Amino acid sequence: MQVNAAMTRDVRVANPNHSIREAATMMADLDAGIIPVGEHDRLVGMITDRDIAVRAVAQGKGPETRIGDVMSAEVKYCFEDDEVDEVMTNLGDLQLRRLPVLNRDKRLVGILSLGDIAVSMEDGSAGLALAEISRPGGAHSQT
């Protein structure tokens, strides 16, 4: 199955010059913990609720702090025509629960989450990815 059959297509994008308050409001409206950050029709980063808590609030930064100052600028992504099985392996290796999805022109077309995979693939294979994602430590550990 290709990523485009499982991904969420309705994606809102924040601007790096928006405040983290605006990002948090978007997250609350969408009931999401991550928002892609774009500038001039290009994906330039991702902002997560954890970025706001750990990179901003824990360091004493206020709600008007620019998203660009606390976002993750190194963005891992997949393509809409990639195979979900391959992407699941990458999610496990990278210890990520979601990836932005780009078309071959590198334009954002969706987000693929572990939840999307669990709903789309009825063979339980999402559990294997979750086991890898959930192992302690790794690049995204805050300790």
Solvent accessible surface area in square Angstrom, and as a share of the most:
residue,aa,sasa,rsa
1,M,101,0.45
2,Q,72,0.32
3,V,0,0.00
4,N,47,0.24
5,A,72,0.56
6,A,9,0.07
7,M,16,0.07
8,T,61,0.35
9,R,148,0.54
10,D,127,0.66
11,V,35,0.20
12,R,105,0.38
13,V,69,0.39
14,A,2,0.01
15,N,48,0.24
16,P,8,0.05
17,N,94,0.48
18,H,67,0.30
19,S,9,0.06
20,I,5,0.03
21,R,127,0.46
22,E,81,0.36
23,A,0,0.00
24,A,43,0.33
25,T,73,0.42
26,M,18,0.08
27,M,11,0.05
28,A,80,0.62
29,D,100,0.52
30,L,69,0.34
31,D,137,0.71
32,A,40,0.31
33,G,20,0.19
34,I,21,0.11
35,I,2,0.01
36,P,1,0.01
37,V,0,0.00
38,G,12,0.12
39,E,59,0.26
40,H,169,0.75
41,D,104,0.54
42,R,107,0.39
43,L,35,0.17
44,V,48,0.28
45,G,0,0.00
46,M,13,0.06
47,I,0,0.00
48,T,27,0.16
49,D,81,0.42
50,R,122,0.45
51,D,11,0.06
52,I,23,0.12
53,A,53,0.41
54,V,46,0.26
55,R,88,0.32
56,A,0,0.00
57,V,98,0.56
58,A,81,0.63
59,Q,116,0.52
60,G,70,0.67
61,K,79,0.33
62,G,34,0.33
63,P,67,0.42
64,E,116,0.52
65,T,23,0.13
66,R,100,0.36
67,I,0,0.00
68,G,25,0.24
69,D,81,0.42
70,V,3,0.01
71,M,30,0.13
72,S,33,0.22
73,A,72,0.56
74,E,132,0.59
75,V,31,0.18
76,K,82,0.35
77,Y,81,0.31
78,C,6,0.04
79,F,35,0.14
80,E,43,0.19
81,D,58,0.30
82,D,34,0.17
83,E,68,0.31
84,V,0,0.00
85,D,83,0.43
86,E,106,0.47
87,V,2,0.01
88,M,17,0.07
89,T,84,0.49
90,N,73,0.37
91,L,0,0.00
92,G,2,0.02
93,D,94,0.49
94,L,57,0.29
95,Q,21,0.09
96,L,35,0.17
97,R,110,0.40
98,R,79,0.29
99,L,4,0.02
100,P,4,0.02
101,V,0,0.00
102,L,7,0.03
103,N,34,0.18
104,R,142,0.52
105,D,103,0.53
106,K,93,0.40
107,R,80,0.29
108,L,46,0.23
109,V,42,0.24
110,G,0,0.00
111,I,21,0.11
112,L,0,0.00
113,S,27,0.18
114,L,20,0.10
115,G,43,0.41
116,D,27,0.14
117,I,0,0.00
118,A,56,0.43
119,V,124,0.71
120,S,35,0.22
121,M,27,0.12
122,E,166,0.74
123,D,107,0.55
124,G,54,0.52
125,S,19,0.12
126,A,9,0.07
127,G,43,0.41
128,L,135,0.67
129,A,6,0.05
130,L,71,0.36
131,A,68,0.52
132,E,78,0.35
133,I,11,0.06
134,S,61,0.39
135,R,102,0.37
136,P,130,0.82
137,G,45,0.43
138,G,49,0.47
139,A,99,0.76
140,H,94,0.42
141,S,46,0.30
142,Q,82,0.36
143,T,170,0.99
